[in-house]
């Protein structure tokens, strides 16, 4: 769990303080890679809540999911079919599902405290 929090905080700090420019050509790939990364982060938190978090699964999933999502968008553009929206929808559904797991866990913790 600590590796997730440190990684997210480090990413936010780098994003805030490093001046950089993403070319317009690369923005769909960066966007889908970020969504895939968020999916992995939320999935890691949900796995921690379910007591089955494994660091190697998280790290390989983080980079592997981002890579596959970028490849899908790239291949779709080569074929003349934009796969950015379908990839974004699938990743968003997964993010919301993992968020629901976290929300239920927090609600359960707060109702026990009352």
C-alpha positions as CSV (number, residue, x, y, z in Angstrom):
1,X,0.0,0.0,0.0
2,X,2.8,2.4,0.8
3,X,4.4,1.9,-2.6
4,X,1.1,3.0,-4.2
5,X,0.8,6.2,-2.1
6,X,4.5,7.1,-2.6
7,X,4.2,6.5,-6.4
8,X,1.1,8.6,-6.7
9,X,2.5,11.5,-4.6
10,X,5.8,11.3,-6.5
11,X,3.9,11.4,-9.8
12,X,1.8,14.4,-8.7
13,X,4.9,16.3,-7.5
14,X,6.7,15.6,-10.8
15,X,3.7,16.7,-12.8
16,X,3.4,19.9,-10.8
17,X,7.0,21.0,-10.8
18,X,8.5,19.7,-14.0
19,X,7.8,22.0,-16.9
20,X,7.2,19.9,-20.0
21,X,5.1,19.9,-23.1
22,X,3.3,17.0,-24.6
23,X,3.0,17.3,-28.4
24,X,-0.6,17.2,-29.7
25,X,0.2,14.0,-31.7
26,X,1.1,12.2,-28.4
27,X,-1.9,13.4,-26.3
28,X,-4.2,10.4,-27.0
29,X,-1.5,8.0,-26.1
30,X,-0.6,9.8,-22.9
31,X,-4.3,10.1,-22.0
32,X,-4.9,6.4,-22.3
33,X,-1.7,5.5,-20.6
34,X,-2.7,7.8,-17.6
35,X,-6.1,6.1,-17.5
36,X,-4.4,2.7,-17.5
37,X,-2.1,3.8,-14.7
38,X,-5.0,5.1,-12.6
39,X,-6.8,1.8,-13.2
40,X,-3.8,0.0,-11.8
41,X,-3.5,2.3,-8.8
42,X,-7.2,1.9,-8.0
43,X,-6.9,-1.8,-8.6
44,X,-3.9,-2.0,-6.2
45,X,-5.8,-0.2,-3.5
46,X,-8.8,-2.5,-4.0
47,X,-6.5,-5.5,-3.8
48,X,-5.0,-4.2,-0.6
49,X,-8.5,-3.8,0.9
50,X,-9.2,-7.4,-0.1
51,X,-5.8,-8.5,1.5
52,X,-4.4,-9.9,-1.7
53,X,-2.0,-7.1,-2.9
54,X,1.2,-8.2,-4.5
55,X,3.8,-5.7,-5.5
56,X,5.1,-7.6,-8.5
57,X,1.6,-8.0,-9.9
58,X,0.9,-4.2,-9.3
59,X,4.1,-3.1,-11.0
60,X,3.8,-5.4,-14.0
61,X,0.2,-4.6,-14.3
62,X,0.8,-0.8,-14.1
63,X,3.3,-0.8,-17.0
64,X,1.8,-3.7,-18.9
65,X,-1.7,-2.2,-18.9
66,X,-0.4,1.2,-20.0
67,X,1.6,-0.3,-22.8
68,X,-1.2,-2.4,-24.1
69,X,-3.7,0.5,-24.0
70,X,-1.2,2.6,-26.0
71,X,-0.7,-0.2,-28.5
72,X,-4.5,-0.6,-28.9
73,X,-4.9,3.2,-29.7
74,X,-1.8,3.2,-32.0
75,X,-3.0,0.1,-33.9
76,X,-6.5,1.5,-34.2
77,X,-5.2,4.7,-35.7
78,X,-3.1,2.7,-38.2
79,X,-6.2,0.8,-39.2
80,X,-8.2,4.0,-39.5
81,X,-10.4,3.1,-36.5
82,X,-10.0,5.3,-33.4
83,X,-9.9,3.0,-30.3
84,X,-9.2,5.8,-27.8
85,X,-12.9,6.1,-26.7
86,X,-13.5,2.4,-26.3
87,X,-10.2,2.0,-24.3
88,X,-11.1,5.0,-22.2
89,X,-14.6,3.6,-21.5
90,X,-13.3,0.2,-20.4
91,X,-10.6,1.7,-18.2
92,X,-13.2,4.1,-16.7
93,X,-15.5,1.3,-15.9
94,X,-12.7,-0.6,-14.2
95,X,-11.7,2.5,-12.2
96,X,-15.3,3.1,-11.0
97,X,-15.6,-0.6,-10.0
98,X,-12.5,-0.4,-7.9
99,X,-13.6,2.9,-6.4
100,X,-16.9,1.1,-5.4
101,X,-14.8,-1.5,-3.6
102,X,-12.9,1.2,-1.7
103,X,-16.1,3.1,-1.0
104,X,-17.8,0.1,0.5
105,X,-14.8,-0.7,2.6
106,X,-14.7,2.9,4.0
107,X,-18.4,2.9,4.6
108,X,-18.1,-0.4,6.5
109,X,-15.2,1.1,8.6
110,X,-17.3,4.2,9.4
111,X,-20.4,2.3,10.4
112,X,-18.3,0.1,12.7
113,X,-17.0,3.2,14.4
114,X,-20.5,4.5,15.2
